[in-house]
Amino acid sequence: MSETRPEDQAPLAPTTPVSVVVVNYEGARHLRETLPAVAALKGEVCEVIFVDNASSDESVQLARELLPEVTVIEAGGNLGPAAARNLGLAAAKSRWVLLLDNDVVCPPQTLEVLLAAVEPGVALVQPRSVLDDAPLVVHYDGGSPNCLGLITLDNFYAPLDTAEGAGVRDVDCVISLALLCDADAVRGAGGFDEDYFILFEDLDLSWRLRSRGARLRVTADVCVRHRAGTRGVSFREGPSYPARRLFLHARNRWMFLTRNLRWRTLLLLTPALLLYELAGLGLALVSGHPFAWIRGELAALGGIGRTLAVRRQRSGGRVLRDKDLLVGGPLTATPDAVHGLRGLLYAGLSGVTRAWWGLVRALAA
């Protein structure tokens, strides 16, 4: 399939057919809210595809019960959300696909609002999300790629009535819990990178699309509710990260950096990256899972051959440079993770990173 060029895309009509893809793993506790909300979406939903990663709960049965016309794709194993999204995109009949995680509850107008945000060149549109148990608090609202290999999140945990960025705005990174996708553009960029399994796969896709000149948008004109996520990986409260999340964070962050940033940029960022490594190890120690962090680092190193091969495949087609996309900060974290002395240290790391990026940015590739 040929890659979609931004200038070729016409504005969308509210009646544009859309395929809805729900990705799921052990999500039965969420689906009694998520799937009826999908059924109630206004607009031209031409199909609903439910991709299940070998759940052991009643997820598939619930999907067929709550959405009798649903198409179920059973992945055959827990392949992770990145692979599940790719399966859904490959099966979708429509060029425009709404990707939903199993813990996202959409208001009826969601699809119409997302379609209205599409302009020429737009490949992804994300709705603003709020916390399900605190619906007046923003959870995810897009952001920017941080030079440390993270996402600087917009309005993270901000009160809804003080959140910046009303209406529709362009961003350099979206969060994949709910995304209206131009499937042609996503497939043309290689789809979601399945090597991540979960975490950083949305940053990676955002980077590839933006570096090729595609536009990404967030609309605050609709707020979806984000429920509790995946046990053992998702994190919202408390000072300690799950061991599995620490492992994936340590591994996937280095995968993102070495697959996408120019070598000169990485060399210039070395002092800041090493400082973050010390901070990450400190967080792992406080969380009681230092070996999970170390295993993640070793896994990234052990996969360097694969990473370099992927890097070579991605070397062409860029129109934006690292310094056009990266920001120096601020670093963002859940409130429970950055209070007291830990908060002061986090603020210090954020300040040093911003200062260093400001110093070396002009020299970056």
N, C-alpha and C positions, 0 to 999 in steps of 0.2 A: 504494500500500500504506500502511495506517495505521501510525503510529509506535507501537512497543511501549512501553507504560508499565511502569516497574519493578514496580509493585505487582501487575501482571497475570501475572507470570511464576511458574510453579510450579517447585519443585525438580525436577531431572532424575533419571530412572532410569538405571542403568548400561547399560541396553539401548536407550537413546535412539538412533535412527538419526542418523548423521553422514555428511555429504559431506566428502571430503578433496580439497582443491585444492592442487596443487603448481604454483608459478609458476617459470618457467625462462627463462634467457637464457644460452646458451653454457655450459651446466652439465654437459656429458657427463662431465667428470672427477669430478663428485660423485654422479651418479645411480646408479652401480653400488652405492653404499651407501645412498643416500636411498630409492630405490624399493623394494628388498627389505624395508627396515624398514617402509615403509608397508604392504606386503603382509602383514607379520607383526603388525600392530596387533590387539590384542584389542578386542572390542566390536562394535557393529553398524555397520560401514562399508558404507553402501548404494551408494556409487559413489566412484570416484577420477577426478578431472578434472585433466588436465595442460594448463596454459596456457603456450604457447611464444611468446616474443617474437622470432620470425624468427631463430632460431639458425642459424648456418652449420655447426655441428658435428653430431654424430650424435645429438643429444638426443632428437628425436622418434622416431627408429628405436629407441633404447634404451627409451624409455617404452613403446612397443608390444611390444617384446621381453620386458621384465621384468614388465609388467602387461598381460597379454593383454586384459583387460576394460576397460582404461582408455578414457576419453573424451578425445580430444585436441582442444584449441581452438588453432588457429593464429591469432595476433593480426594477422598481416600486416605487422608492422614491430616495431621495438624501442620499444614504448610505455612501457616502464618497469614496475616491479613494482606500483605503485599501480593502474595501468590493468589489469594482468593479474589482480590480485586482484578488481577489480570485475567483470571478465568471468567469473571463476570463481564469484563470489557470485551473479551474475545467472543462471548456468546451473544452479546447485546445486538439487537436489530437496528437500533437507532444510533446516529452519530453522536447525539447528546445523551449522556448517561449520568444519572444521579447515584453516586456511590455513598452508601450509608453504613456506618458501623452498627452493630446490633443493639447498642445502648443509646442511640440517638432518637429522640422523639420530636417529630417535625409538626409545626402548625400547618393547617390546611393550605395556607397561601405560600408555603415555602417554595414550591416549584415555580410559581408565577413570578415571585420576587427574584429568584435566581436567574430566570430567563431574561427578565428585564434588565439585569446587570450586564448582560453580554453585549459587547461591542466588537467591531473588527479587531482581530488580533488576540482576543481573550481565549485562553485555553482552559482555565479553571476558575470557578467562582465558589467561594466558601461563605456560608451564612455565619453570622455571629452566633456563638454558643454560650449558654449560661449554665451554671451548676443546677442540676435537677433538685438538689436539696436546699439550694439557695438561689432561686431564680432571679434575684435582683443583683447577682454578682456575675461578672463576665468570666468565662473560662478561656475559650480560645477565640481569637479575633485576628488571626494572621500575624505576620511579623516580618523579620529580616534575618538573613543568614549572618550569624556572628562569626567574627574572625577566629574564634576558638573552636569552630566546628559545631556550634549550637544554634538555637533560634532565639533571637531577642524578640519576645512575644509582646504584642501590643495589648494594652489594657488588661493584662493578666491579673485576675482576682480584683479588678477595679469595680467599684459600685456602678451598676448599670447607668444610673442617672448622672454620673460624672465621666463616663467613658468618652474618650476622644474619638473623632472620626464618624460623624453622623452620615447616613446615606451610604453611597457606594464609593469605594476608593481602591486604587491600585496598590498592591503590596508586592514584595519580592519573595514571600514564602507563605504558603497556606498549610493548614492542618487538615489531615485527611479524614477526620471523623465524619464529615459530610461535605461532599464536593460535587458540583455540577461540572462534568468534564466534556471537553471536545475529544471524543474517543480517538479520532483520527490524529489529533495533535499528540495525545498521550502515547498512542502506539507508535507514532512516528519518532518519538523521543526514546523509545525502548521500553515503555511501560514502567510499572513499579519495579524497582530492583529487588528481586526476591531473596538475595543474599542477606538482606537486613533482617528478615523474618518479621520483626516489629521494632519500632523506634528508629527514627531518622529516615525512614523510607519516604516520608512526605517532604522533608527537607531536600533529600536527594533529587526527587522528581521536580520539585520547584526550581532547584538550581539548574537542572538540565533544560527545562523549558525557558526559564528567564534568560539563561546565557545564550540561547538561540534566538532571543528577541520576542518570545511570546509574552503576553500579558496575563497577570494573575490578579484577581479582585476579591475583595471582601465586601459584603453588604450587611449593614446594620439595620436594614429595613425589615428583617425577620430574625428572630432568635430561636434556635433549636435548643432543646433541653438535653444536657449530656449527663447520663446516669453514671453508675459506679465503675464501668470499665471491666477489664479482665483481671480476675483474682491472680495475685502473685506477680503482676506486671504493672498494672495501673497504680498511681500514687497520688493521694490528695492531702492526707492528714498525717501529722506526727513527724518527728525528726528523723526517723530511720527509713531508708529506702529498702524495698525487697531485694534479696540477693540476686534474683533473676534479672531485675531491672538494672542493677549495678553492672552485672556482667554484660548485658546487651548495650548499655550506655558506653562502657569502656571500649568494647569491640567496635560498635557501629560508628561511634564518633571518628575513630581513626580510619575506618573504611571510607566514610564520607570525605574526610580531609584528603586522603591520598588518592581517591578516585577522581576528585574534581578540581582541587586547587592546583595552580601552577607551582612548579618546584621553587621558583624564585620567591613566590609568596610564602610558601611554607618555610623557607630558609629565613626570611625576614621575621616571621612570626615565632621562631624557635624559642626565644626567651619567654614569651607569654604562654606558649603551649606547655613548656616545662613547668611553669608556675601553676598552671591549671592541673597538671598531672599530680603535683604535690597536694593541691586542694582536693582533688578527687580521691586520692588515697586517704586523706584525712577524713573525708565524708564516709568512706567505706569502713574505716576503723571505728568511727563513732556509731555507724549503723550495725557494727558487729559482723561485717561480711568482707573483710579485707581481701580474702582469697578470691571472692567473686570478681572483684575489680582486677586483680592480678591475672586471673584466668582470661578475662576479657581482653586485656592488653596482649597476652600471649596468643590468644586466638586471632587477633588482628595481625600480629606478626607472622603467625603460621600461615595465614591466608594471603600473604603479600604477593605470591605469584599470580593468584587469581585476580587480586586487586590491580596489579600492573597490567594484566591483559585487558581488564575492563577499562582501565584508564586509556590505553591505546585506542580502544574502540571509540571512545568518546572525544578523541582529540580534535575532530573536525567540526565545523558548523557553528562555532561560537562567534557571536557578534558583540557580546559584552565581556568586559574583563573582570578579574577578581575584584579589583578596587572599585568597580562600578556597582558591585552587588554587596560586598561585605560591609558590616558595621562593627564598631568597636565595643558597643554596649548599648544600654546597660544589660548586665546579666539578669535573668529572671528566674525566680524559684517560688515554690509555694510558701505562703507566709509562715507555716509551722517550721519550715526548714531553715529559715534565716532570721531567727529572733535572738536577742541577747548577744553574747560574745560572737556566736556564729554569724549573726547578721552583720556585725562590724567587720569581721574578716571577709565576708562575702562582698560587702560594699567596697572594702579595700581592694580586693581582687578585681572587681568591676572597674574601679577607678584606674588602677594600674593598666589593665587591658585597654581601656579607652585611650589612655595617654600614649601607650606604645603604638597602637594602631594609627593614631593621629600622627605620630612621628614617622612611621615607615610607609604609610599608605601610598604616598606619591611615588615610591620606588617599586610598589608591587606590580605584578603582571596584569 
